[in-house]
Amino acid sequence: MKHRFVLYATVACACQASAALPPVYQNAKDLDVMVAFVQQHRVVMESLRTIDLQNKTVHFGADCTARFDRAPRASPRPGPAAALEFRDATCAVGPAAASRGN
């Protein structure tokens, strides 16, 4: 009986631990969100300086920063990270550009 419990507990822990994306895939998803933001805002695209993936920021203009973050998780259980979202910018970014039909 003890062996079954240990087996079930081990399987349950292994399943939960594998729910998060490896860093290479999470970074790729985050970078896609940040690049899409740059492409959607002309003023940002025209004056882009850097995309800082580690700090989740886009630097543009003379001294402007757009910050990104994740929504808090509703569940304390392990799982995939929430999508990266634009939070705020220190300068006006203007309206999002219309879809280019790509």
Secondary structure, DSSP 8 states (H G I E B T S, - for coil): -HHHHHHHHHHHHHHHHT-S--HHHHHHHHHHHHHHHHHH-HHHHHTEEEEETTTTEEEETTTEEEEEEE---S-SS------EEEEEESS---S-------
